[in-house]
Amino acid sequence: MAPFVQIQGRPLIRFDIAHNHIHVLGAMFRFSDAGYFVFVFLILALALFFVTSLWGRVWCGYTCPQTVFVEWIIRPIEELIEGKGLHRQRLDQEP
């Protein structure tokens, strides 16, 4: 379906091997531009890695529903029943 969709008079995706062209989203590239694409996609992959690692830490550490549920609901009930963390550790070590 994609080769038949036209953008600016060019196909959406077309590999023209006879003329050494690639048409993607209405733009035309040569096969010799592949090195640029590898570099750009490598930079985008590294950026995606760093952004997700940073924002993932923020999400999982502070705003994740599981974290909020455990820290705001379960942990206070646990401290009410069993006591503070140091006291629970001592109880766990007793026979």
MMTF fields as JSON, N, C-alpha, C and O atoms, coordinates in Angstrom:
{
  "mmtfVersion": "1.0.0",
  "mmtfProducer": "UNKNOWN",
  "numBonds": 379,
  "numAtoms": 380,
  "numGroups": 95,
  "numChains": 1,
  "numModels": 1,
  "chainsPerModel": [1],
  "groupsPerChain": [95],
  "chainIdList": ["A"],
  "bondAtomList": [4, 2, 8, 6, 12, 10, 16, 14, 20, 18, 24, 22, 28, 26, 32, 30, 36, 34, 40, 38, 44, 42, 48, 46, 52, 50, 56, 54, 60, 58, 64, 62, 68, 66, 72, 70, 76, 74, 80, 78, 84, 82, 88, 86, 92, 90, 96, 94, 100, 98, 104, 102, 108, 106, 112, 110, 116, 114, 120, 118, 124, 122, 128, 126, 132, 130, 136, 134, 140, 138, 144, 142, 148, 146, 152, 150, 156, 154, 160, 158, 164, 162, 168, 166, 172, 170, 176, 174, 180, 178, 184, 182, 188, 186, 192, 190, 196, 194, 200, 198, 204, 202, 208, 206, 212, 210, 216, 214, 220, 218, 224, 222, 228, 226, 232, 230, 236, 234, 240, 238, 244, 242, 248, 246, 252, 250, 256, 254, 260, 258, 264, 262, 268, 266, 272, 270, 276, 274, 280, 278, 284, 282, 288, 286, 292, 290, 296, 294, 300, 298, 304, 302, 308, 306, 312, 310, 316, 314, 320, 318, 324, 322, 328, 326, 332, 330, 336, 334, 340, 338, 344, 342, 348, 346, 352, 350, 356, 354, 360, 358, 364, 362, 368, 366, 372, 370, 376, 374],
  "bondOrderList": [1, 1, 1, 1, 1, 1, 1, 1, 1, 1, 1, 1, 1, 1, 1, 1, 1, 1, 1, 1, 1, 1, 1, 1, 1, 1, 1, 1, 1, 1, 1, 1, 1, 1, 1, 1, 1, 1, 1, 1, 1, 1, 1, 1, 1, 1, 1, 1, 1, 1, 1, 1, 1, 1, 1, 1, 1, 1, 1, 1, 1, 1, 1, 1, 1, 1, 1, 1, 1, 1, 1, 1, 1, 1, 1, 1, 1, 1, 1, 1, 1, 1, 1, 1, 1, 1, 1, 1, 1, 1, 1, 1, 1, 1],
  "groupList": [{"groupName": "MET", "atomNameList": ["N", "CA", "C", "O"], "elementList": ["N", "C", "C", "O"], "formalChargeList": [0, 0, 0, 0], "bondAtomList": [1, 0, 2, 1, 3, 2], "bondOrderList": [1, 1, 2], "singleLetterCode": "M", "chemCompType": "L-PEPTIDE LINKING"}, {"groupName": "ALA", "atomNameList": ["N", "CA", "C", "O"], "elementList": ["N", "C", "C", "O"], "formalChargeList": [0, 0, 0, 0], "bondAtomList": [1, 0, 2, 1, 3, 2], "bondOrderList": [1, 1, 2], "singleLetterCode": "A", "chemCompType": "L-PEPTIDE LINKING"}, {"groupName": "PRO", "atomNameList": ["N", "CA", "C", "O"], "elementList": ["N", "C", "C", "O"], "formalChargeList": [0, 0, 0, 0], "bondAtomList": [1, 0, 2, 1, 3, 2], "bondOrderList": [1, 1, 2], "singleLetterCode": "P", "chemCompType": "L-PEPTIDE LINKING"}, {"groupName": "PHE", "atomNameList": ["N", "CA", "C", "O"], "elementList": ["N", "C", "C", "O"], "formalChargeList": [0, 0, 0, 0], "bondAtomList": [1, 0, 2, 1, 3, 2], "bondOrderList": [1, 1, 2], "singleLetterCode": "F", "chemCompType": "L-PEPTIDE LINKING"}, {"groupName": "VAL", "atomNameList": ["N", "CA", "C", "O"], "elementList": ["N", "C", "C", "O"], "formalChargeList": [0, 0, 0, 0], "bondAtomList": [1, 0, 2, 1, 3, 2], "bondOrderList": [1, 1, 2], "singleLetterCode": "V", "chemCompType": "L-PEPTIDE LINKING"}, {"groupName": "GLN", "atomNameList": ["N", "CA", "C", "O"], "elementList": ["N", "C", "C", "O"], "formalChargeList": [0, 0, 0, 0], "bondAtomList": [1, 0, 2, 1, 3, 2], "bondOrderList": [1, 1, 2], "singleLetterCode": "Q", "chemCompType": "L-PEPTIDE LINKING"}, {"groupName": "ILE", "atomNameList": ["N", "CA", "C", "O"], "elementList": ["N", "C", "C", "O"], "formalChargeList": [0, 0, 0, 0], "bondAtomList": [1, 0, 2, 1, 3, 2], "bondOrderList": [1, 1, 2], "singleLetterCode": "I", "chemCompType": "L-PEPTIDE LINKING"}, {"groupName": "GLY", "atomNameList": ["N", "CA", "C", "O"], "elementList": ["N", "C", "C", "O"], "formalChargeList": [0, 0, 0, 0], "bondAtomList": [1, 0, 2, 1, 3, 2], "bondOrderList": [1, 1, 2], "singleLetterCode": "G", "chemCompType": "PEPTIDE LINKING"}, {"groupName": "ARG", "atomNameList": ["N", "CA", "C", "O"], "elementList": ["N", "C", "C", "O"], "formalChargeList": [0, 0, 0, 0], "bondAtomList": [1, 0, 2, 1, 3, 2], "bondOrderList": [1, 1, 2], "singleLetterCode": "R", "chemCompType": "L-PEPTIDE LINKING"}, {"groupName": "LEU", "atomNameList": ["N", "CA", "C", "O"], "elementList": ["N", "C", "C", "O"], "formalChargeList": [0, 0, 0, 0], "bondAtomList": [1, 0, 2, 1, 3, 2], "bondOrderList": [1, 1, 2], "singleLetterCode": "L", "chemCompType": "L-PEPTIDE LINKING"}, {"groupName": "ASP", "atomNameList": ["N", "CA", "C", "O"], "elementList": ["N", "C", "C", "O"], "formalChargeList": [0, 0, 0, 0], "bondAtomList": [1, 0, 2, 1, 3, 2], "bondOrderList": [1, 1, 2], "singleLetterCode": "D", "chemCompType": "L-PEPTIDE LINKING"}, {"groupName": "HIS", "atomNameList": ["N", "CA", "C", "O"], "elementList": ["N", "C", "C", "O"], "formalChargeList": [0, 0, 0, 0], "bondAtomList": [1, 0, 2, 1, 3, 2], "bondOrderList": [1, 1, 2], "singleLetterCode": "H", "chemCompType": "L-PEPTIDE LINKING"}, {"groupName": "ASN", "atomNameList": ["N", "CA", "C", "O"], "elementList": ["N", "C", "C", "O"], "formalChargeList": [0, 0, 0, 0], "bondAtomList": [1, 0, 2, 1, 3, 2], "bondOrderList": [1, 1, 2], "singleLetterCode": "N", "chemCompType": "L-PEPTIDE LINKING"}, {"groupName": "SER", "atomNameList": ["N", "CA", "C", "O"], "elementList": ["N", "C", "C", "O"], "formalChargeList": [0, 0, 0, 0], "bondAtomList": [1, 0, 2, 1, 3, 2], "bondOrderList": [1, 1, 2], "singleLetterCode": "S", "chemCompType": "L-PEPTIDE LINKING"}, {"groupName": "TYR", "atomNameList": ["N", "CA", "C", "O"], "elementList": ["N", "C", "C", "O"], "formalChargeList": [0, 0, 0, 0], "bondAtomList": [1, 0, 2, 1, 3, 2], "bondOrderList": [1, 1, 2], "singleLetterCode": "Y", "chemCompType": "L-PEPTIDE LINKING"}, {"groupName": "THR", "atomNameList": ["N", "CA", "C", "O"], "elementList": ["N", "C", "C", "O"], "formalChargeList": [0, 0, 0, 0], "bondAtomList": [1, 0, 2, 1, 3, 2], "bondOrderList": [1, 1, 2], "singleLetterCode": "T", "chemCompType": "L-PEPTIDE LINKING"}, {"groupName": "TRP", "atomNameList": ["N", "CA", "C", "O"], "elementList": ["N", "C", "C", "O"], "formalChargeList": [0, 0, 0, 0], "bondAtomList": [1, 0, 2, 1, 3, 2], "bondOrderList": [1, 1, 2], "singleLetterCode": "W", "chemCompType": "L-PEPTIDE LINKING"}, {"groupName": "CYS", "atomNameList": ["N", "CA", "C", "O"], "elementList": ["N", "C", "C", "O"], "formalChargeList": [0, 0, 0, 0], "bondAtomList": [1, 0, 2, 1, 3, 2], "bondOrderList": [1, 1, 2], "singleLetterCode": "C", "chemCompType": "L-PEPTIDE LINKING"}, {"groupName": "GLU", "atomNameList": ["N", "CA", "C", "O"], "elementList": ["N", "C", "C", "O"], "formalChargeList": [0, 0, 0, 0], "bondAtomList": [1, 0, 2, 1, 3, 2], "bondOrderList": [1, 1, 2], "singleLetterCode": "E", "chemCompType": "L-PEPTIDE LINKING"}, {"groupName": "LYS", "atomNameList": ["N", "CA", "C", "O"], "elementList": ["N", "C", "C", "O"], "formalChargeList": [0, 0, 0, 0], "bondAtomList": [1, 0, 2, 1, 3, 2], "bondOrderList": [1, 1, 2], "singleLetterCode": "K", "chemCompType": "L-PEPTIDE LINKING"}],
  "groupTypeList": [0, 1, 2, 3, 4, 5, 6, 5, 7, 8, 2, 9, 6, 8, 3, 10, 6, 1, 11, 12, 11, 6, 11, 4, 9, 7, 1, 0, 3, 8, 3, 13, 10, 1, 7, 14, 3, 4, 3, 4, 3, 9, 6, 9, 1, 9, 1, 9, 3, 3, 4, 15, 13, 9, 16, 7, 8, 4, 16, 17, 7, 14, 15, 17, 2, 5, 15, 4, 3, 4, 18, 16, 6, 6, 8, 2, 6, 18, 18, 9, 6, 18, 7, 19, 7, 9, 11, 8, 5, 8, 9, 10, 5, 18, 2],
  "groupIdList": [1, 2, 3, 4, 5, 6, 7, 8, 9, 10, 11, 12, 13, 14, 15, 16, 17, 18, 19, 20, 21, 22, 23, 24, 25, 26, 27, 28, 29, 30, 31, 32, 33, 34, 35, 36, 37, 38, 39, 40, 41, 42, 43, 44, 45, 46, 47, 48, 49, 50, 51, 52, 53, 54, 55, 56, 57, 58, 59, 60, 61, 62, 63, 64, 65, 66, 67, 68, 69, 70, 71, 72, 73, 74, 75, 76, 77, 78, 79, 80, 81, 82, 83, 84, 85, 86, 87, 88, 89, 90, 91, 92, 93, 94, 95],
  "secStructList": [7, 4, 4, 4, 7, 3, 3, 6, 6, 3, 3, 1, 3, 3, 3, 3, 6, 6, 6, 6, 3, 3, 3, 3, 6, 6, 3, 3, 3, 3, 4, 4, 4, 2, 2, 2, 2, 2, 2, 2, 2, 2, 2, 2, 2, 2, 2, 2, 2, 2, 2, 2, 2, 2, 2, 2, 2, 2, 0, 0, 0, 0, 0, 7, 2, 2, 2, 2, 2, 0, 0, 0, 0, 0, 2, 2, 2, 2, 2, 2, 2, 2, 7, 1, 2, 2, 2, 2, 2, 2, 2, 2, 2, 7, 7],
  "xCoordList": [0.82, 0.0, 0.868, 0.54, 1.97, 2.813, 3.397, 3.486, 3.805, 4.356, 3.341, 3.728, 2.055, 1.031, 0.556, -0.151, 0.914, 0.557, 1.556, 2.766, 1.05, 1.907, 2.02, 1.024, 3.239, 3.503, 4.374, 5.483, 3.869, 4.566, 4.943, 6.02, 4.081, 4.315, 5.299, 5.633, 5.773, 6.696, 6.045, 5.18, 6.451, 5.863, 6.263, 7.303, 5.408, 5.686, 6.995, 7.859, 7.145, 8.373, 8.669, 7.814, 9.886, 10.279, 11.792, 12.531, 12.232, 13.647, 13.889, 13.536, 14.486, 14.756, 16.207, 17.11, 16.419, 17.775, 18.433, 19.645, 17.663, 18.226, 18.85, 19.872, 18.261, 18.778, 19.468, 19.822, 19.662, 20.32, 19.63, 20.285, 18.324, 17.541, 16.652, 16.234, 16.38, 15.384, 14.441, 14.879, 13.156, 12.147, 11.454, 10.87, 11.526, 10.892, 10.176, 10.795, 8.862, 8.034, 8.19, 8.219, 8.289, 8.385, 9.785, 9.977, 10.754, 12.135, 12.931, 12.651, 13.912, 14.725, 16.14, 16.758, 16.634, 17.983, 18.73, 18.127, 20.051, 20.888, 21.368, 21.371, 21.774, 22.291, 23.564, 23.878, 24.291, 25.525, 25.252, 26.18, 24.01, 23.646, 23.433, 23.088, 23.625, 23.367, 24.237, 23.788, 25.451, 26.325, 25.757, 25.866, 25.142, 24.507, 23.336, 23.137, 22.569, 21.418, 21.856, 21.227, 22.925, 23.429, 23.844, 23.53, 24.54, 24.974, 23.772, 23.738, 22.794, 21.614, 20.825, 20.396, 20.628, 19.87, 20.626, 20.002, 21.933, 22.728, 22.567, 22.392, 22.624, 22.412, 21.002, 20.822, 20.004, 18.626, 18.457, 17.737, 19.105, 19.018, 19.662, 19.11, 20.811, 21.457, 20.627, 20.526, 20.035, 19.174, 17.959, 17.563, 17.371, 16.238, 16.641, 15.89, 17.821, 18.319, 18.474, 18.006, 19.119, 19.361, 18.071, 17.884, 17.197, 15.937, 15.089, 14.541, 14.97, 14.155, 14.788, 14.078, 16.114, 16.737, 16.513, 16.285, 16.573, 16.354, 14.888, 14.565, 14.007, 12.587, 12.007, 11.05, 12.564, 12.12, 12.425, 11.629, 13.562, 13.904, 12.925, 12.499, 12.571, 11.617, 10.266, 9.641, 9.809, 8.509, 8.515, 7.629, 9.479, 9.485, 9.799, 9.368, 10.53, 10.918, 9.902, 9.833, 9.105, 8.249, 6.78, 5.919, 6.465, 5.083, 4.414, 3.235, 5.1, 4.511, 3.402, 3.608, 2.242, 1.15, 1.528, 1.075, 2.344, 2.746, 3.583, 3.382, 4.508, 5.34, 4.489, 4.649, 3.591, 2.726, 1.85, 1.685, 1.292, 0.446, 1.217, 0.727, 2.414, 3.2, 3.639, 3.516, 4.146, 4.7, 3.629, 3.874, 2.473, 1.453, 0.407, -0.231, 0.219, -0.844, -0.273, -0.55, 0.519, 1.002, 2.022, 1.918, 3.017, 4.082, 3.55, 3.992, 2.629, 2.101, 1.341, 1.43, 0.6, -0.103, 0.906, 0.735, 1.957, 3.009, 3.698, 3.962, 3.991, 4.623, 3.677, 4.121, 2.391, 1.42, 1.337, 1.215, 1.402, 1.263, 2.58, 2.616, 3.673, 4.938, 5.973, 6.959, 5.801, 6.77, 7.685, 7.522, 8.637, 9.578, 10.511, 10.533, 11.279, 12.129, 13.161, 13.343, 13.834, 14.856, 14.231, 14.807, 13.078, 12.368, 11.951, 12.047, 11.491, 11.108, 12.315, 12.199, 13.487, 14.691, 15.072, 15.45, 14.976, 15.285, 14.309, 14.711, 13.024, 12.028, 12.32, 12.123, 12.782, 13.095, 14.292, 14.366, 15.228, 16.434, 16.215, 17.018, 15.154, 14.877, 14.415, 13.82, 14.699, 14.258, 12.738, 12.208],
  "yCoordList": [-1.191, 0.0, 1.261, 2.235, 1.252, 2.439, 2.911, 4.122, 2.026, 2.538, 3.3, 4.072, 3.096, 3.748, 5.062, 5.809, 5.366, 6.639, 7.698, 7.48, 8.842, 9.898, 11.051, 11.474, 11.554, 12.76, 13.658, 13.281, 14.847, 15.807, 15.171, 15.438, 14.351, 13.725, 12.57, 12.027, 12.18, 11.051, 9.975, 10.276, 8.727, 7.663, 7.793, 8.361, 7.252, 7.283, 6.547, 7.076, 5.332, 4.553, 3.902, 3.23, 4.104, 3.477, 3.331, 4.279, 2.134, 1.857, 1.761, 0.758, 2.787, 2.836, 2.42, 3.257, 1.135, 0.594, 1.035, 1.251, 1.173, 1.555, 2.948, 3.187, 3.852, 5.22, 5.525, 6.675, 4.51, 4.67, 5.712, 6.572, 5.624, 6.557, 5.787, 4.66, 6.427, 5.938, 7.096, 8.188, 6.863, 7.874, 7.487, 6.408, 8.375, 8.141, 9.42, 10.478, 9.32, 10.445, 11.672, 12.799, 11.463, 12.564, 13.121, 14.017, 12.631, 13.092, 12.043, 10.848, 12.498, 11.587, 11.534, 12.566, 10.323, 10.117, 9.174, 8.347, 9.313, 8.394, 7.281, 7.428, 6.166, 5.057, 5.461, 4.897, 6.422, 6.86, 7.649, 7.897, 8.043, 8.75, 7.798, 8.251, 6.529, 5.539, 5.792, 5.569, 6.244, 6.544, 7.621, 7.541, 8.643, 9.695, 9.145, 9.503, 8.271, 7.688, 6.83, 6.858, 6.075, 5.255, 6.153, 5.857, 7.237, 8.171, 8.81, 8.878, 9.276, 9.918, 8.93, 9.273, 7.706, 6.728, 6.274, 5.952, 6.243, 5.926, 7.013, 6.709, 8.264, 9.387, 9.334, 9.549, 9.053, 8.964, 7.802, 7.933, 6.681, 5.538, 5.865, 5.519, 6.52, 6.911, 7.941, 7.883, 8.882, 9.872, 9.195, 9.535, 8.243, 7.501, 6.742, 6.712, 6.129, 5.403, 6.329, 6.003, 7.472, 8.371, 9.013, 9.14, 9.412, 10.032, 9.026, 9.359, 7.805, 6.819, 6.39, 6.087, 6.361, 5.99, 7.071, 6.756, 8.332, 9.414, 9.531, 9.548, 9.611, 9.765, 8.49, 8.549, 7.349, 6.103, 6.082, 5.575, 6.622, 6.703, 7.615, 7.306, 8.72, 9.639, 8.954, 9.026, 8.285, 7.612, 6.499, 6.454, 5.619, 4.467, 4.864, 4.184, 5.935, 6.316, 7.164, 7.117, 7.947, 8.92, 8.885, 9.177, 8.54, 8.692, 7.398, 7.418, 6.302, 5.025, 4.656, 4.766, 4.225, 3.883, 2.811, 2.86, 1.853, 0.814, 1.417, 1.084, 2.291, 2.931, 3.779, 3.723, 4.557, 5.41, 4.549, 4.866, 3.474, 2.587, 1.98, 1.96, 1.486, 0.842, 1.855, 1.597, 2.994, 3.966, 4.717, 5.084, 4.953, 5.749, 4.908, 5.386, 3.664, 2.853, 1.653, 1.475, 0.833, -0.408, -0.142, -0.712, 0.723, 0.967, 1.539, 1.079, 2.512, 2.981, 1.897, 1.835, 1.048, -0.056, -1.037, -1.521, -1.325, -2.23, -1.661, -2.397, -0.359, 0.257, 0.299, 0.191, 0.453, 0.462, -0.912, -1.001, -1.97, -3.329, -3.85, -4.366, -3.721, -4.36, -3.395, -3.85, -2.114, -1.153, -0.636, -0.973, 0.179, 0.776, -0.283, -1.429, 0.122, -0.811, -1.52, -2.73, -0.805, -1.409, -2.425, -3.482, -2.103, -3.028, -4.296, -5.401, -4.139, -5.302, -6.185, -7.41, -5.563, -6.347, -7.174, -8.338, -6.582, -7.325, -8.48, -9.569, -8.251, -9.324, -10.449, -11.621, -10.108, -11.117, -11.962, -13.136, -11.39, -12.127, -13.009, -13.903, -12.771, -13.591, -14.982, -15.155, -15.978, -17.352, -17.497, -18.58],
  "zCoordList": [0.0, 0.0, 0.0, -0.678, 0.752, 0.872, -0.46, -0.66, -1.393, -2.651, -3.498, -4.376, -3.25, -4.061, -3.47, -4.146, -2.251, -1.616, -2.071, -2.012, -2.525, -3.052, -2.053, -1.465, -1.867, -1.085, -1.95, -2.328, -2.264, -3.124, -4.46, -4.992, -4.99, -6.286, -6.258, -7.311, -5.082, -4.949, -4.095, -3.273, -4.28, -3.467, -1.992, -1.66, -1.12, 0.31, 0.603, 1.302, 0.072, 0.213, -1.133, -1.709, -1.627, -2.893, -2.925, -2.66, -3.252, -3.447, -4.943, -5.563, -5.529, -6.963, -7.18, -7.178, -7.363, -7.479, -8.781, -8.812, -9.853, -11.146, -11.097, -11.74, -10.359, -10.28, -8.951, -8.689, -8.112, -6.804, -5.921, -5.333, -5.837, -5.026, -4.065, -4.332, -2.943, -1.994, -1.727, -1.363, -1.905, -1.618, -0.315, -0.206, 0.668, 1.962, 2.364, 2.476, 2.582, 3.024, 2.132, 2.626, 0.845, -0.1, -0.285, -1.107, 0.439, 0.295, -0.486, -0.4, -1.238, -2.031, -1.456, -1.189, -1.274, -0.762, -1.695, -2.379, -1.713, -2.48, -1.563, -0.341, -2.161, -1.37, -0.631, 0.418, -1.163, -0.507, 0.776, 1.546, 1.02, 2.243, 3.423, 4.514, 3.236, 4.289, 5.525, 6.649, 5.333, 6.472, 7.368, 8.592, 6.757, 7.543, 8.35, 9.511, 7.71, 8.403, 9.587, 10.645, 9.408, 10.511, 11.672, 12.825, 11.383, 12.413, 13.112, 14.34, 12.347, 12.917, 13.769, 14.871, 13.275, 14.046, 15.294, 16.305, 15.24, 16.422, 17.484, 18.664, 17.071, 17.996, 18.571, 19.77, 17.745, 18.233, 19.214, 20.204, 18.954, 19.858, 21.205, 22.25, 21.197, 22.452, 23.211, 24.436, 22.483, 23.127, 23.755, 24.87, 23.044, 23.587, 24.842, 25.818, 24.825, 25.991, 27.193, 28.284, 27.011, 28.129, 28.641, 29.851, 27.747, 28.177, 28.94, 29.991, 28.437, 29.141, 30.456, 31.414, 30.512, 31.785, 32.838, 34.006, 32.443, 33.401, 33.798, 34.986, 32.819, 33.13, 33.719, 34.491, 33.373, 33.982, 35.463, 36.254, 35.849, 37.272, 38.002, 39.115, 37.392, 38.014, 38.155, 39.213, 37.089, 37.135, 38.178, 39.031, 38.126, 39.03, 40.463, 41.394, 40.66, 42.007, 42.739, 43.967, 42.01, 42.69, 42.284, 43.114, 41.047, 40.594, 40.168, 39.815, 40.187, 39.793, 40.786, 41.994, 40.309, 41.23, 42.249, 43.392, 41.854, 42.8, 43.929, 45.097, 43.587, 44.612, 45.544, 46.763, 44.974, 45.787, 46.692, 47.87, 46.165, 46.949, 48.11, 49.239, 47.842, 48.896, 49.944, 51.141, 49.513, 50.455, 51.242, 52.391, 50.678, 51.358, 52.072, 53.011, 51.645, 52.247, 52.999, 54.185, 52.318, 52.92, 54.019, 55.105, 53.753, 54.728, 56.044, 57.097, 56.057, 57.349, 58.112, 59.339, 57.411, 58.08, 58.67, 59.789, 57.906, 58.379, 59.618, 60.569, 59.618, 60.784, 61.977, 63.12, 61.731, 62.81, 63.481, 64.702, 62.69, 63.218, 63.774, 64.891, 63.005, 63.373, 63.933, 64.512, 63.793, 64.305, 63.197, 62.025, 63.594, 62.636, 62.053, 62.504, 61.043, 60.318, 61.17, 61.033, 62.038, 62.896, 63.854, 64.113, 64.362, 65.252, 64.485, 65.02, 63.243, 62.421, 62.13, 62.116, 61.896, 61.639, 62.861, 62.733, 64.032, 65.265, 65.456, 65.866, 65.161, 65.279, 64.288, 64.609, 63.098, 62.081, 62.487, 62.124, 63.232, 63.617, 64.845, 65.113, 65.58, 66.757, 66.336, 65.272, 67.192, 66.859, 66.934, 66.685]
}
